[in-house]
């Protein structure tokens, strides 16, 4: 069983570290929390770490967990930064001192330089979310919006903990998806390799045999032969055009117009679209509920919570609803026009809660229920991805096989 090293805060705010055995990172996190500790950093230990005492110490010095000397802040570095800052603030550590601790504890040069820049901007009088917004390559827009919500409502430690949990769940989901798709992707690569071999080396010789019999090839075989001629004659040009097209497409998708088109396309996809909308709705409800629970006015809460949605198309739709709320319209009725984001049942729940004065609690309950349902749907979607890809690859290879076999029967007729 893998061994994990951890850093955590005790109930009195003292930093402690140690080692434990767990099947995965999330299990290690649950074990640390079960000991009454607030986890800060959890990572799989090095080969020699097992020789250390599992009891851990409390000297507060860095454990030297380095993830390489690169120049870019990795998602794991960002998660560690988020969780440690949340834990320090929750333990009552002053904000500026907490940032100094983050700079001192960072083992990676890239992380140390980035956290030092954030610290300097905050010391100069800039808010945390404004300082983070100056580094969009490290802090995504949704991250900055959620930090702004925490600063606005005075619960930054809670929001940072939610962000860290979200990052951990996202990393685990990506790992599951990559594991599920690894075998089909390998098969796809092999299938493409076999196809290129057939198009470049085998089919030209196969074509010469039929030309000797003056036999007319079936349509599917003619398509394969024409494709072979195209690949042999213009293969390098096609590859270069594909690379250039990929670079231009990626650049366009990073533009405002391209990003809106892509986000709109995601919402229209059969399976992925509803999942994206559900996820955005849950995040919006949780953020707005937390803001209202902390005493933030509804309009201010709506303006901050809409930015946590993460999809500009949905943000624009919610912005129209916010304008109606500013004019005096009820929140539930204003959100009813956004059926892609707020189904009818959710709108009714919000309307009833608004009338009874329990909007904040109901929004948090809706977010919790939706997140649980979303987690089950994601697991089912990932489980279906592998057989679907295998079916597509089998159909692809089967078509090639049929196109190669059908002419053989025609060749036998010409021989007779």
Order of alpha helices (4+ residues) and beta strands (2+ residues): beta-beta-alpha-beta-alpha-alpha-alpha-alpha-alpha-alpha-alpha-alpha-alpha-alpha-alpha-alpha-alpha-alpha-alpha
